[in-house]
């Protein structure tokens, strides 16, 4: 049974950094398209980044240059390094197996001023 578990969220001051981890089980992350999404309070869930099986990465404009997705195939984990965090980055962050539409439970990121 495919599962995803996110971790690494927390409270950080504006301008700070966090690294989110998405641990996969029941399937191989490197075989599928993996995506990161976020949902801010009162807003719809939005796509943040994608990581293709071959290693190509894609980002929504608002995080380009600040967020970096990476993958550790040995650990079957996906990461989202988030630098220069801003107040508007506050949200619950989710990883997704795009191919199977499997979601993790999410991890809260709160950016304070």
The first five atom37 places (N, CA, C, CB, O) and aatype in JSON, in Angstrom:
{
  "aatype": [20, 20, 20, 20, 20, 20, 20, 20, 20, 20, 20, 20, 20, 20, 20, 20, 20, 20, 20, 20, 20, 20, 20, 20, 20, 20, 20, 20, 20, 20, 20, 20, 20, 20, 20, 20, 20, 20, 20, 20, 20, 20, 20, 20, 20, 20, 20, 20, 20, 20, 20, 20, 20, 20, 20, 20, 20, 20, 20, 20, 20, 20, 20, 20, 20, 20, 20, 20, 20, 20, 20, 20, 20, 20, 20, 20, 20, 20, 20, 20, 20, 20, 20, 20, 20, 20, 20, 20, 20, 20, 20, 20, 20, 20, 20, 20, 20, 20, 20, 20, 20, 20, 20, 20, 20, 20, 20, 20, 20, 20, 20, 20, 20],
  "atom_mask": [
    [1, 1, 1, 1, 1],
    [1, 1, 1, 1, 1],
    [1, 1, 1, 1, 1],
    [1, 1, 1, 1, 1],
    [1, 1, 1, 1, 1],
    [1, 1, 1, 1, 1],
    [1, 1, 1, 1, 1],
    [1, 1, 1, 1, 1],
    [1, 1, 1, 1, 1],
    [1, 1, 1, 1, 1],
    [1, 1, 1, 1, 1],
    [1, 1, 1, 1, 1],
    [1, 1, 1, 1, 1],
    [1, 1, 1, 1, 1],
    [1, 1, 1, 1, 1],
    [1, 1, 1, 1, 1],
    [1, 1, 1, 1, 1],
    [1, 1, 1, 1, 1],
    [1, 1, 1, 1, 1],
    [1, 1, 1, 1, 1],
    [1, 1, 1, 1, 1],
    [1, 1, 1, 1, 1],
    [1, 1, 1, 1, 1],
    [1, 1, 1, 1, 1],
    [1, 1, 1, 1, 1],
    [1, 1, 1, 1, 1],
    [1, 1, 1, 1, 1],
    [1, 1, 1, 1, 1],
    [1, 1, 1, 1, 1],
    [1, 1, 1, 1, 1],
    [1, 1, 1, 1, 1],
    [1, 1, 1, 1, 1],
    [1, 1, 1, 1, 1],
    [1, 1, 1, 1, 1],
    [1, 1, 1, 1, 1],
    [1, 1, 1, 1, 1],
    [1, 1, 1, 1, 1],
    [1, 1, 1, 1, 1],
    [1, 1, 1, 1, 1],
    [1, 1, 1, 1, 1],
    [1, 1, 1, 1, 1],
    [1, 1, 1, 1, 1],
    [1, 1, 1, 1, 1],
    [1, 1, 1, 1, 1],
    [1, 1, 1, 1, 1],
    [1, 1, 1, 1, 1],
    [1, 1, 1, 1, 1],
    [1, 1, 1, 1, 1],
    [1, 1, 1, 1, 1],
    [1, 1, 1, 1, 1],
    [1, 1, 1, 1, 1],
    [1, 1, 1, 1, 1],
    [1, 1, 1, 1, 1],
    [1, 1, 1, 1, 1],
    [1, 1, 1, 1, 1],
    [1, 1, 1, 1, 1],
    [1, 1, 1, 1, 1],
    [1, 1, 1, 1, 1],
    [1, 1, 1, 1, 1],
    [1, 1, 1, 1, 1],
    [1, 1, 1, 1, 1],
    [1, 1, 1, 1, 1],
    [1, 1, 1, 1, 1],
    [1, 1, 1, 1, 1],
    [1, 1, 1, 1, 1],
    [1, 1, 1, 1, 1],
    [1, 1, 1, 1, 1],
    [1, 1, 1, 1, 1],
    [1, 1, 1, 1, 1],
    [1, 1, 1, 1, 1],
    [1, 1, 1, 1, 1],
    [1, 1, 1, 1, 1],
    [1, 1, 1, 1, 1],
    [1, 1, 1, 1, 1],
    [1, 1, 1, 1, 1],
    [1, 1, 1, 1, 1],
    [1, 1, 1, 1, 1],
    [1, 1, 1, 1, 1],
    [1, 1, 1, 1, 1],
    [1, 1, 1, 1, 1],
    [1, 1, 1, 1, 1],
    [1, 1, 1, 1, 1],
    [1, 1, 1, 1, 1],
    [1, 1, 1, 1, 1],
    [1, 1, 1, 1, 1],
    [1, 1, 1, 1, 1],
    [1, 1, 1, 1, 1],
    [1, 1, 1, 1, 1],
    [1, 1, 1, 1, 1],
    [1, 1, 1, 1, 1],
    [1, 1, 1, 1, 1],
    [1, 1, 1, 1, 1],
    [1, 1, 1, 1, 1],
    [1, 1, 1, 1, 1],
    [1, 1, 1, 1, 1],
    [1, 1, 1, 1, 1],
    [1, 1, 1, 1, 1],
    [1, 1, 1, 1, 1],
    [1, 1, 1, 1, 1],
    [1, 1, 1, 1, 1],
    [1, 1, 1, 1, 1],
    [1, 1, 1, 1, 1],
    [1, 1, 1, 1, 1],
    [1, 1, 1, 1, 1],
    [1, 1, 1, 1, 1],
    [1, 1, 1, 1, 1],
    [1, 1, 1, 1, 1],
    [1, 1, 1, 1, 1],
    [1, 1, 1, 1, 1],
    [1, 1, 1, 1, 1],
    [1, 1, 1, 1, 1],
    [1, 1, 1, 1, 1],
    [1, 1, 1, 1, 1]
  ],
  "atom_positions": [
    [[0.84, -1.19, 0.0], [0.0, 0.0, 0.0], [0.89, 1.24, 0.0], [-0.96, 0.0, 1.23], [1.73, 1.43, 0.88]],
    [[0.68, 2.09, -1.0], [1.51, 3.28, -1.12], [1.15, 4.3, -0.05], [1.36, 3.89, -2.5], [-0.02, 4.59, 0.18]],
    [[2.18, 4.84, 0.6], [1.96, 5.85, 1.62], [3.03, 6.93, 1.51], [1.96, 5.22, 3.02], [4.15, 6.68, 1.06]],
    [[2.65, 8.12, 1.93], [3.56, 9.25, 1.99], [3.43, 9.92, 3.35], [3.27, 10.27, 0.85], [2.32, 10.11, 3.85]],
    [[4.56, 10.26, 3.95], [4.55, 10.92, 5.25], [5.46, 12.13, 5.19], [4.99, 9.95, 6.39], [6.66, 12.01, 4.94]],
    [[4.87, 13.31, 5.42], [5.66, 14.54, 5.42], [6.13, 14.85, 6.83], [4.83, 15.71, 4.86], [5.49, 14.48, 7.82]],
    [[7.27, 15.54, 6.91], [7.79, 16.02, 8.19], [8.66, 17.24, 7.92], [8.59, 14.9, 8.93], [8.99, 17.54, 6.77]],
    [[9.04, 17.92, 8.99], [9.97, 19.04, 8.86], [9.34, 20.41, 8.96], [10.66, 18.93, 7.58], [10.05, 21.42, 8.95]],
    [[8.04, 20.46, 9.06], [7.4, 21.76, 9.21], [7.67, 22.37, 10.57], [5.9, 21.63, 8.98], [8.22, 21.71, 11.45]],
    [[7.28, 23.62, 10.74], [7.48, 24.28, 12.01], [7.27, 25.77, 11.9], [8.85, 23.99, 12.54], [6.73, 26.27, 10.91]],
    [[7.7, 26.47, 12.93], [7.59, 27.93, 13.0], [8.95, 28.53, 12.71], [7.06, 28.39, 14.4], [9.95, 28.13, 13.31]],
    [[8.99, 29.48, 11.8], [10.24, 30.11, 11.42], [9.99, 31.59, 11.18], [10.85, 29.43, 10.15], [8.9, 31.98, 10.77]],
    [[10.99, 32.4, 11.44], [10.86, 33.83, 11.19], [11.01, 34.12, 9.7], [11.9, 34.62, 12.01], [11.63, 33.36, 8.95]],
    [[10.44, 35.22, 9.29], [10.57, 35.66, 7.91], [12.05, 35.75, 7.53], [9.86, 37.01, 7.69], [12.86, 36.3, 8.28]],
    [[12.38, 35.21, 6.36], [13.77, 35.16, 5.92], [14.49, 33.89, 6.28], [14.51, 36.31, 6.48], [15.6, 33.64, 5.81]],
    [[13.86, 33.07, 7.12], [14.48, 31.83, 7.57], [14.29, 30.69, 6.59], [13.94, 31.44, 8.9], [13.75, 30.87, 5.5]],
    [[14.73, 29.5, 7.0], [14.7, 28.32, 6.13], [14.13, 27.12, 6.86], [16.11, 28.0, 5.62], [14.21, 27.01, 8.09]],
    [[13.55, 26.23, 6.09], [13.09, 24.93, 6.57], [13.31, 23.92, 5.46], [11.6, 24.98, 7.01], [13.32, 24.27, 4.28]],
    [[13.49, 22.67, 5.84], [13.54, 21.6, 4.85], [12.46, 20.58, 5.18], [14.95, 20.93, 4.8], [12.45, 19.99, 6.26]],
    [[11.57, 20.38, 4.24], [10.52, 19.39, 4.4], [10.97, 18.06, 3.81], [9.22, 19.87, 3.72], [11.7, 18.02, 2.82]],
    [[10.54, 16.98, 4.44], [10.83, 15.64, 3.97], [9.52, 14.92, 3.68], [11.66, 14.86, 5.0], [8.55, 15.03, 4.42]],
    [[9.52, 14.18, 2.59], [8.38, 13.33, 2.22], [8.93, 11.91, 2.08], [7.68, 13.82, 0.88], [9.65, 11.6, 1.13]],
    [[8.58, 11.05, 3.02], [9.04, 9.67, 3.0], [8.01, 8.79, 2.32], [9.33, 9.17, 4.43], [6.84, 8.79, 2.69]],
    [[8.46, 8.04, 1.34], [7.55, 7.16, 0.61], [7.71, 5.71, 1.03], [7.77, 7.3, -0.87], [8.81, 5.28, 1.38]],
    [[6.63, 4.96, 0.98], [6.67, 3.52, 1.23], [5.64, 2.85, 0.31], [6.38, 3.2, 2.73], [4.63, 3.45, -0.05]],
    [[5.92, 1.61, -0.04], [5.01, 0.86, -0.9], [5.19, 1.14, -2.38], [3.61, 1.17, -0.51], [4.51, 0.55, -3.21]],
    [[6.09, 2.03, -2.72], [6.4, 2.31, -4.12], [7.74, 3.03, -4.16], [5.27, 3.16, -4.81], [8.26, 3.45, -3.12]],
    [[8.29, 3.18, -5.35], [9.59, 3.83, -5.52], [9.4, 5.24, -6.05], [10.5, 3.02, -6.48], [8.87, 5.44, -7.15]],
    [[9.83, 6.23, -5.27], [9.62, 7.63, -5.64], [10.24, 7.97, -6.99], [10.19, 8.55, -4.57], [9.69, 8.77, -7.75]],
    [[11.37, 7.37, -7.28], [12.08, 7.73, -8.51], [11.38, 7.21, -9.77], [13.5, 7.18, -8.46], [11.77, 7.56, -10.89]],
    [[10.35, 6.39, -9.61], [9.62, 5.85, -10.76], [8.45, 6.74, -11.18], [9.1, 4.45, -10.44], [7.86, 6.55, -12.24]],
    [[8.11, 7.72, -10.34], [6.89, 8.49, -10.57], [7.17, 9.98, -10.51], [5.81, 8.12, -9.56], [8.23, 10.4, -10.03]],
    [[6.23, 10.76, -10.98], [6.27, 12.21, -10.79], [5.81, 12.51, -9.37], [5.39, 12.96, -11.85], [4.73, 12.08, -8.96]],
    [[6.62, 13.24, -8.64], [6.27, 13.64, -7.28], [6.05, 15.15, -7.27], [7.38, 13.22, -6.25], [6.75, 15.89, -7.95]],
    [[5.07, 15.58, -6.5], [4.77, 17.0, -6.44], [4.64, 17.46, -5.0], [3.49, 17.3, -7.22], [4.33, 16.69, -4.09]],
    [[4.87, 18.74, -4.81], [4.61, 19.42, -3.54], [3.48, 20.42, -3.77], [5.91, 20.14, -2.99], [3.42, 21.09, -4.8]],
    [[2.59, 20.49, -2.79], [1.49, 21.44, -2.83], [1.39, 22.11, -1.46], [0.14, 20.73, -3.21], [2.0, 21.65, -0.49]],
    [[0.63, 23.19, -1.39], [0.39, 23.82, -0.1], [-1.03, 24.4, -0.08], [1.45, 24.93, 0.17], [-1.62, 24.72, -1.11]],
    [[-1.53, 24.52, 1.13], [-2.85, 25.1, 1.32], [-2.81, 26.06, 2.49], [-3.91, 24.01, 1.55], [-2.62, 25.66, 3.64]],
    [[-2.99, 27.33, 2.18], [-3.03, 28.37, 3.2], [-4.44, 28.46, 3.77], [-2.58, 29.73, 2.63], [-5.4, 28.06, 3.12]],
    [[-4.58, 28.99, 4.98], [-5.9, 29.12, 5.59], [-6.87, 29.88, 4.69], [-5.8, 29.82, 6.94], [-6.57, 30.98, 4.24]],
    [[-8.02, 29.28, 4.45], [-9.04, 29.95, 3.65], [-8.8, 29.96, 2.16], [-9.19, 31.31, 4.11], [-9.54, 30.59, 1.41]],
    [[-7.75, 29.28, 1.72], [-7.42, 29.28, 0.3], [-7.43, 27.86, -0.26], [-6.06, 29.93, 0.07], [-7.36, 26.88, 0.48]],
    [[-7.5, 27.78, -1.57], [-7.46, 26.48, -2.23], [-6.03, 25.93, -2.2], [-7.97, 26.59, -3.68], [-5.05, 26.68, -2.12]],
    [[-5.93, 24.62, -2.28], [-4.61, 23.99, -2.36], [-3.97, 24.38, -3.68], [-4.71, 22.44, -2.22], [-4.63, 24.38, -4.72]],
    [[-2.68, 24.71, -3.64], [-1.98, 25.12, -4.85], [-0.72, 24.29, -5.05], [-1.64, 26.6, -4.79], [-0.07, 23.85, -4.09]],
    [[-0.39, 24.09, -6.3], [0.83, 23.37, -6.66], [2.04, 24.25, -6.41], [0.78, 22.92, -8.13], [2.02, 25.45, -6.7]],
    [[3.1, 23.66, -5.86], [4.32, 24.4, -5.54], [5.49, 23.94, -6.41], [4.66, 24.24, -4.05], [6.2, 24.77, -6.98]],
    [[5.71, 22.62, -6.5], [6.88, 22.11, -7.21], [6.61, 20.7, -7.69], [8.12, 22.14, -6.31], [5.74, 20.0, -7.18]],
    [[7.38, 20.3, -8.71], [7.29, 18.94, -9.23], [8.69, 18.39, -9.43], [6.49, 18.9, -10.54], [9.62, 19.13, -9.75]],
    [[8.82, 17.08, -9.24], [10.11, 16.42, -9.41], [9.86, 15.21, -10.3], [10.75, 16.01, -8.03], [9.19, 14.26, -9.91]],
    [[10.43, 15.26, -11.51], [10.2, 14.2, -12.47], [11.13, 13.02, -12.22], [10.39, 14.72, -13.89], [12.17, 13.18, -11.58]],
    [[10.79, 11.83, -12.71], [11.64, 10.66, -12.49], [13.07, 10.87, -12.94], [11.06, 9.47, -13.2], [13.99, 10.36, -12.3]],
    [[13.27, 11.59, -14.02], [14.63, 11.82, -14.52], [15.39, 12.88, -13.78], [14.57, 12.19, -15.95], [16.58, 13.08, -14.03]],
    [[14.74, 13.57, -12.85], [15.42, 14.57, -12.04], [15.07, 16.01, -12.37], [16.85, 14.4, -12.17], [15.49, 16.92, -11.66]],
    [[14.31, 16.23, -13.42], [13.92, 17.6, -13.75], [12.99, 18.14, -12.67], [13.25, 17.67, -15.13], [12.17, 17.41, -12.12]],
    [[13.13, 19.43, -12.39], [12.29, 20.06, -11.38], [11.57, 21.27, -11.97], [13.14, 20.49, -10.16], [12.06, 21.92, -12.89]],
    [[10.41, 21.54, -11.42], [9.57, 22.63, -11.88], [8.98, 23.32, -10.65], [8.46, 22.13, -12.85], [8.66, 22.67, -9.66]],
    [[8.84, 24.64, -10.74], [8.37, 25.41, -9.59], [7.33, 26.44, -10.02], [9.55, 26.09, -8.88], [7.38, 26.98, -11.13]],
    [[6.4, 26.71, -9.12], [5.51, 27.82, -9.37], [6.3, 29.12, -9.22], [4.29, 27.79, -8.4], [7.28, 29.17, -8.47]],
    [[5.89, 30.15, -9.92], [6.67, 31.39, -9.98], [6.98, 31.99, -8.62], [5.95, 32.4, -10.82], [8.06, 32.54, -8.41]],
    [[6.04, 31.9, -7.69], [6.22, 32.57, -6.41], [7.33, 31.97, -5.54], [4.93, 32.53, -5.64], [7.76, 32.6, -4.58]],
    [[7.8, 30.77, -5.88], [8.85, 30.15, -5.06], [10.15, 29.96, -5.83], [8.37, 28.81, -4.53], [11.15, 29.51, -5.26]],
    [[10.16, 30.28, -7.1], [11.38, 30.12, -7.9], [12.52, 30.92, -7.29], [11.14, 30.55, -9.36], [12.36, 32.09, -6.94]],
    [[13.68, 30.27, -7.18], [14.84, 30.93, -6.6], [14.89, 30.84, -5.09], [14.86, 32.35, -7.0], [15.91, 31.18, -4.49]],
    [[13.81, 30.39, -4.46], [13.79, 30.26, -3.0], [13.61, 28.82, -2.55], [12.67, 31.13, -2.42], [14.15, 28.43, -1.51]],
    [[12.86, 28.03, -3.29], [12.6, 26.64, -2.93], [13.36, 25.72, -3.89], [11.08, 26.33, -2.97], [13.49, 26.0, -5.08]],
    [[13.85, 24.6, -3.34], [14.55, 23.62, -4.15], [14.08, 22.22, -3.78], [16.08, 23.74, -3.97], [14.15, 21.82, -2.62]],
    [[13.61, 21.48, -4.77], [13.2, 20.1, -4.56], [14.36, 19.17, -4.87], [11.97, 19.74, -5.43], [15.14, 19.42, -5.79]],
    [[14.47, 18.11, -4.08], [15.51, 17.11, -4.32], [15.01, 15.75, -3.87], [16.83, 17.49, -3.59], [13.94, 15.64, -3.26]],
    [[15.78, 14.74, -4.17], [15.33, 13.37, -3.87], [16.53, 12.52, -3.47], [14.61, 12.73, -5.1], [17.61, 12.66, -4.04]],
    [[16.33, 11.65, -2.5], [17.34, 10.68, -2.09], [16.78, 9.3, -2.43], [17.69, 10.79, -0.55], [15.9, 8.79, -1.73]],
    [[17.28, 8.72, -3.5], [16.73, 7.45, -3.95], [17.02, 6.31, -2.97], [17.3, 7.1, -5.32], [16.22, 5.38, -2.84]],
    [[18.16, 6.38, -2.3], [18.5, 5.33, -1.34], [17.52, 5.31, -0.17], [19.93, 5.52, -0.82], [17.19, 4.26, 0.38]],
    [[17.06, 6.49, 0.22], [16.12, 6.6, 1.33], [14.66, 6.61, 0.87], [16.41, 7.85, 2.14], [13.75, 6.54, 1.69]],
    [[14.46, 6.7, -0.43], [13.11, 6.82, -0.97], [12.39, 8.03, -0.38], [12.3, 5.53, -0.7], [11.24, 7.95, 0.05]],
    [[13.09, 9.14, -0.36], [12.57, 10.37, 0.22], [12.68, 11.53, -0.77], [13.3, 10.7, 1.51], [13.58, 11.59, -1.6]],
    [[11.74, 12.43, -0.65], [11.71, 13.65, -1.43], [11.84, 14.81, -0.44], [10.4, 13.77, -2.29], [11.33, 14.74, 0.67]],
    [[12.52, 15.87, -0.84], [12.75, 17.0, 0.03], [12.3, 18.3, -0.64], [14.22, 17.08, 0.42], [12.24, 18.42, -1.86]],
    [[11.98, 19.26, 0.2], [11.73, 20.61, -0.29], [12.49, 21.57, 0.62], [10.19, 20.94, -0.31], [12.08, 21.85, 1.74]],
    [[13.6, 22.07, 0.11], [14.38, 23.07, 0.84], [13.75, 24.43, 0.57], [15.88, 23.05, 0.41], [13.62, 24.85, -0.58]],
    [[13.37, 25.11, 1.64], [12.68, 26.39, 1.51], [13.52, 27.46, 2.18], [11.25, 26.33, 2.13], [13.71, 27.44, 3.4]],
    [[14.02, 28.37, 1.41], [14.86, 29.46, 1.9], [14.15, 30.8, 1.73], [16.2, 29.47, 1.17], [13.22, 30.93, 0.94]],
    [[14.62, 31.78, 2.5], [14.04, 33.12, 2.44], [12.51, 33.05, 2.54], [14.46, 33.84, 1.13], [11.79, 33.63, 1.73]],
    [[12.05, 32.34, 3.54], [10.61, 32.16, 3.71], [9.92, 33.49, 4.02], [10.32, 31.16, 4.83], [10.45, 34.34, 4.74]],
    [[8.74, 33.65, 3.46], [7.96, 34.86, 3.61], [6.62, 34.54, 4.3], [7.72, 35.54, 2.24], [6.21, 33.38, 4.36]],
    [[5.98, 35.57, 4.81], [4.71, 35.37, 5.51], [3.71, 34.61, 4.64], [4.12, 36.72, 5.93], [2.96, 33.78, 5.14]],
    [[3.71, 34.9, 3.34], [2.74, 34.27, 2.45], [3.05, 32.81, 2.16], [2.68, 35.03, 1.15], [2.27, 32.13, 1.49]],
    [[4.16, 32.31, 2.67], [4.47, 30.88, 2.53], [3.81, 30.05, 3.62], [5.98, 30.66, 2.56], [3.85, 28.82, 3.58]],
    [[3.2, 30.71, 4.59], [2.51, 29.98, 5.66], [1.39, 29.13, 5.08], [1.95, 30.96, 6.7], [0.5, 29.64, 4.39]],
    [[1.43, 27.83, 5.36], [0.46, 26.9, 4.79], [0.74, 25.5, 5.32], [0.51, 26.93, 3.24], [1.78, 25.26, 5.95]],
    [[-0.18, 24.6, 5.07], [0.09, 23.18, 5.24], [0.66, 22.68, 3.92], [-1.2, 22.39, 5.67], [0.07, 22.9, 2.86]],
    [[1.78, 22.0, 4.01], [2.47, 21.52, 2.81], [2.25, 20.01, 2.68], [3.99, 21.85, 2.86], [2.37, 19.26, 3.64]],
    [[1.93, 19.6, 1.46], [1.64, 18.21, 1.17], [2.54, 17.72, 0.03], [0.16, 18.03, 0.81], [2.84, 18.47, -0.89]],
    [[2.96, 16.46, 0.1], [3.59, 15.85, -1.06], [2.57, 14.88, -1.68], [4.92, 15.1, -0.66], [1.65, 14.4, -1.02]],
    [[2.77, 14.62, -2.95], [1.83, 13.79, -3.7], [2.55, 12.92, -4.71], [0.8, 14.66, -4.41], [3.46, 13.38, -5.4]],
    [[2.14, 11.67, -4.78], [2.5, 10.79, -5.88], [1.54, 11.15, -7.0], [2.42, 9.24, -5.48], [0.38, 10.74, -6.98]],
    [[2.01, 11.91, -7.99], [1.11, 12.42, -9.02], [0.48, 11.29, -9.83], [1.86, 13.37, -9.95], [-0.67, 11.38, -10.25]],
    [[1.25, 10.23, -10.05], [0.75, 9.14, -10.89], [-0.43, 8.42, -10.25], [1.87, 8.16, -11.17], [-1.4, 8.09, -10.93]],
    [[-0.35, 8.17, -8.94], [-1.42, 7.44, -8.26], [-2.36, 8.36, -7.5], [-0.83, 6.43, -7.3], [-3.35, 7.9, -6.93]],
    [[-2.05, 9.66, -7.49], [-2.85, 10.65, -6.76], [-2.9, 10.34, -5.26], [-4.27, 10.69, -7.33], [-3.9, 10.6, -4.59]],
    [[-1.8, 9.78, -4.75], [-1.7, 9.53, -3.31], [-1.14, 10.77, -2.62], [-0.8, 8.29, -3.01], [-0.17, 11.37, -3.1]],
    [[-1.75, 11.16, -1.5], [-1.33, 12.33, -0.75], [-0.8, 11.94, 0.62], [-2.49, 13.31, -0.61], [-1.21, 10.93, 1.2]],
    [[0.12, 12.74, 1.13], [0.52, 12.62, 2.51], [-0.46, 13.37, 3.39], [1.94, 13.14, 2.72], [-1.45, 13.93, 2.91]],
    [[-0.19, 13.37, 4.71], [-1.1, 14.0, 5.66], [-0.84, 15.5, 5.81], [-0.99, 13.32, 7.02], [-1.67, 16.22, 6.36]],
    [[0.3, 15.95, 5.34], [0.63, 17.37, 5.4], [1.46, 17.72, 6.61], [-0.62, 18.18, 5.4], [1.44, 17.03, 7.63]],
    [[2.2, 18.81, 6.5], [3.0, 19.34, 7.6], [2.85, 20.87, 7.59], [4.5, 18.91, 7.47], [2.92, 21.51, 6.54]],
    [[2.65, 21.43, 8.77], [2.37, 22.86, 8.89], [3.65, 23.67, 8.86], [1.59, 23.14, 10.17], [4.61, 23.36, 9.57]],
    [[3.67, 24.69, 8.04], [4.75, 25.67, 8.0], [4.16, 27.03, 8.35], [5.46, 25.7, 6.59], [3.23, 27.51, 7.7]],
    [[4.7, 27.64, 9.38], [4.23, 28.96, 9.8], [5.41, 29.93, 9.8], [3.57, 28.9, 11.21], [6.42, 29.69, 10.46]],
    [[5.25, 31.01, 9.07], [6.29, 32.03, 8.99], [5.82, 33.27, 9.75], [6.63, 32.38, 7.49], [4.74, 33.8, 9.48]],
    [[6.63, 33.71, 10.7], [6.27, 34.87, 11.51], [7.15, 36.06, 11.14], [6.41, 34.54, 13.0], [8.24, 35.91, 10.6]],
    [[6.63, 37.24, 11.45], [7.38, 38.47, 11.13], [8.35, 38.84, 12.23], [6.42, 39.63, 10.88], [9.06, 39.84, 12.12]]
  ]
}
